[in-house]
């Protein structure tokens, strides 16, 4: 017969509820977090490997003098590449090659064909497909797609978004359990200690990962727009607009005869980063876009629009809203490029900690599993022990977060449905 003696302590009541949530989330979402952590670490550690694998395309003997950029483009065009010339990335340092970029039928979204040119001699060293604004090469592209969508295309993005959606919930739930001293074995102590050490990194990876996810990312973008934190866009005057007397203009969207003049005007306007991309006009007679593309600190993401030999529009990173700057820094740190090799090392430690925590969690579950059935979670009905007002607030918060992070909300409903079904299969204990 059940007695109602002293009401359970609040901490104990919450502990039971969080234990049950942590159990289900850990068991069911753990594989996604594990894969995302492993592939993310591999991606972050590949810049040096990429430089070695593609050294023939990327590195050339350094020379004191370089050919005009227009001649380097001519050298690339002489290889008769398929597609249209769209941009040029001048050699960022002595001993590096210039990338001449072409659009091409059959390439995927955000992919371009890069022809690599020795800036000192005009010799073409090769061509490769590059991906994204970072211009990563095939090795990192493969790892990026593996991390992003398991090489399954758009449907595969659900896995990484699910991992990012739940990672912060599992991490904070684990912190609550650690604070409540739920440590009754060496395995639990190790699992919890690792979780506490990687907590800040896990929260950071979860937040930044959601910024460019498929569904939560749209809500993040809407929120940033609502508070005026969207990334501003450079004004690009198009064909037919009055620019004054700025000298000759390109005869077609694919023309490149002005590139030396355009690059010189951009440098005079303050575009001085090592890594720069010069985008050809999107329409005949339009403006060129010259943008700094440095990913590390100090951030150099200024850009200018150039028509003829004059800058007609400019956008400075210093004028970005705070939210846009934080987003830029967060994404670059997530990719391991913001602080150079220390950033890579930090991601290795965080990713390794997440992998260890997931593996230890599954080990505990395996050792405690019953001879049949799903597992041995904390007994049902823990929510009845929590304070009613706090429980209502938690429920409302869960609804709000579930709407903002849809995959979290949908999967939470599925967890609850599974829990109810499993509960109905268990015969109630006698009173």
Buried (B, 14 or more C-beta within 10 A) or exposed (E): EEEEEEEBEEEBBBBBBBBBBBBBBBBBBBBBBBBBBBBBBBBBBBBEEBEEBBEEBBBBEEEEEBBEBBBBBBBBBEEEBEBBBBBBBBBBEEBBBBBBBBBBEEBEEEBBBBBBBBBBBBEBBBBBBBBBEBBBBBBBBBBBBBBBBBEEEEEBBBBBBBBBBBBBBBBBBBBBBBEBEBBEEEBBEBBBBBBBBBBEBBBBBBBBBBBBBBBBBEBBBEEBEEEEBBBEEBEBBEBEEEBEEBEEBBEEBBBBBBBBBBBEBBEEBBBEBBBBBBBBBBEBBBBBBBBBBBBBBEBBBBBBBBBBBBBBBBBEBEEBBEBBBBBBBBBBBBBBBBBEEEBBBBBBBBBBBBBBBBBBBBEBBEEEEEEEEBEEBBEBEBBEBBEEEEBEEBEEEBEEBBEBBBBBBBBBEEBEEEBEEBEEEEEEEEE
